[in-house]
Amino acid sequence: MAVKAEAAPVRARRSGSAGIGRWIWKYRALYLMSLPGIVFFLVFKYIPLAGSVIAFQNYNIFSGIAGSEWVGLEHFRTMFAHYDFLRILNNTLLIGLYDVVFAFPAPIVLALLLNEVRKVVYKRLLQTVVYMPHFLSWVIVSGIAIGIFSPSTGAVNHLLGWFGIEPIYFLGEESYIRSILIGSGIWRDSGYGTIIYLAAIAGINPELYEAAEVDGANRWRQTLAITLPALLPTITILFLLHIGRFLDFGFERVLVFLNPLNVAKGEILDTYIYQQGLLQQQYSYTTAMGLFKSVIGLVLVLIGNFLSKKTTGSGLY
Amino acid sequence: MKKWALAGLSGLLAAGALAGCGKGEEPQVQADGGKKQETTKFSISMRTLAFNHVEKSPNINEDKWVKRLEEKTNVDLDIVLVPHKEYEQKMIQMFATGDIPDVVQSSGGVNGKEMAGSVQAGVFQPLDELLQKYGQNLLKKIPKDAWDNVSYKGKIYAIPEWLSNPSRRATYIRADLLEKTGLPVPKTVDEYLNVLRAFKKLGVENPYMGRENFKYADTFFGAYDVFPYLSMFEQAGDLVQPKFMDSENMQKALQTYKTMYDEGLIHKEFATINATKFKDTILSGKAGMWSMNANEMLQWQEQLRASVPDGRIEIIASPTGPDGKGGHYLYGSVTRGYFINKSVKNPEGIIKFFDWMVSDEAEQFFTFGVEGETYTMEGGKLAYKQPKTPQEVDEERYRQAFLWMVQDTTYNKGTLELTEEGKKLMSVYDTILANEGRDGITFEPRLETLTKNPDISPISDQAPPILLTHMVKMVYGKEPISDWPKAIEEWKAKGGADVIKEATDKFKNKDGVTMSRRK
């Protein structure tokens, strides 16, 4: 090891590339360890990226990428000219926005609440209970939701009945679909989302709380002045990651709730891509849509990161 | 009449074949020629059809029935299963990766979506000459309709499994409940509605069982002959257009559903009732009338009895509309097709294998299984062991409907003839279903304007998405039914006008046109 380290600088003087080689050699253990990760990203993320080229072709699975006809921006033109494009984009943006406003803060609030539970046994029990829905598939979640929101047999309408309210066909009214989509997301995933926040809270120096107590701060004051600021970097990072997936609400969780009565306000780009691309084999057209979605996502991340760096000084990169 | 004669004849033949072959378990060589030398080896992709016995099998190629089939036909099969649920996607994946088996099973003709245009792309070989040489039985037994469905540019590309009676969906009624109402078997839409109202009075929760997207709940669209489905084009003046553009009848059909909705004759939440809930509700005795495939009849009857001991199911003639006719949409004449890969060098053995499938020996083997295990001979008569446990039922179904690759899939004559219920069902097929059903002008391949624009395109048994929304909303009273012409205008504006133009042009040029099978 030592001999090699001495020999390296001699070679390094000859050229710049040799300098990098020496650098890599010096930290070879680290590079070796990162290799699987690099290969993973190359094989599963970067190489498939090249497949996006079919967005500019009339892709045919028998001709392949090399043999398919090149049509340039035609699919993008079709997309922007489509009579339903604005409606679907609008749905996607609104649902994405509601998701950020309502679903993103939910785990933070839940984590703060869990943190205030005194009895450890009770806290553990609560944690387990709130994690659980995360492991249910969306098909099951939608089945449950359709059941409890049913006008004839559902618990919700039964409850409303006590207050003299007529049963409402929640899944048959387009005005409720977005709330149901966001609500079911919160119910399923906010518990699981608390894990990172609880870990961050556990890492806060207890001396801070002790000092605050000495100064006469109550729990509420401590939460505002210590816990939340300490959580802020975590929240920022998670928020930026969330923004990057702004338009990726996910197709499955929406698809299982849609029916002809609510599709007008519930259909999003993901479900549209699924129906047109996978079911109707319009591969090029839907790849163009997916590409459009990714570009918007990238722009949002760039803007978010820039703003975050300006205001808080920390960002994703 | 003819069918009865045929049934009798084939029964005789089966008995003859049985006497001829003695013990069924011994490895048998093809009767013709007696060539024992070479085993034909090939791989074949098959859809699991959601059959329990197939999907739960640890390795289908080791299954005893596959082994027996291989012995009988002197082939070595390598079955590649394709999951029933993701069938289309998996098939496309298979084509995209180029890992294509020697024989590919389709779920219909040349232009099925699962084939993804592979026939046109030249993945498979034409079979005309081979069939002339090695498939004479196939050519004799399979009707022309079915061959047309698997042909492309005048050449046959697959061996079809066919459906001689394409009227497959039927109107079911709870005969015990009908008796209680004291009403006669309904015929017209109005009589049907009266029966449904009487069911309601009896306290039946779902007089007519509804389901999301009107799937298996479209009986009354059939009465007015306005199915908004892919196979439903008709001539209207100079144009060839979809039947749902018949505004007058479509509005009547929608009004029928709205009446049912308003009076509680169909579930208020039918827009969110899925297939599982549909079946559960009916089998727990909470529905009075519904639509289902006729071949399910005996099983449903059996399962209903578990919860309602005196529940009786019957298939009755579907409601008739203004033209005095009715029925559900007709299925395609091909249920499964077998395409042979271009790269297969010796397809003769494969053709012979399929040719054997239509032989009497095959009918005997797949219907009754093997002697000593699934049937015994008692005094020269065959005594079939009726399957009892769910596993046995699954196994029978697998043998008769999955492994028997080429047959008339209308019904299994052999087993139905054994019971009274079965005989009754066969007569239902031949007297009721054969005389009803709706069909229209169809285009093969699918109209290009429809493939390009899925939003306005109907599928085999579902309305185009943009129309479906209006239909459901009209039944729920969220839009007036009198707005149907507006829905048609919307459909036209979003690309429907091009569809009508393409359909009319192709019709005039006789380009891929199949006429309606019902007058």
Interface residues (C-beta under 8 A of the other chain):
Chain A: N60 I61 F62 S63 Y83 D84 I146 S150 P151 S152 Y169 L171 G172 N259 P260 L261 V263 A264 Q275 Q276 L278 L279 Q280 Q281 Q282
Chain B: E88 Q89 I92 F95 A96 K113 A116 G117 S118 A121 V123 E212 N213 K268 E269 A271 T272 T451 K452 P454 D455 S457 P465 L468 T469 M471 V472 K473 Y476 K478 A493 K494
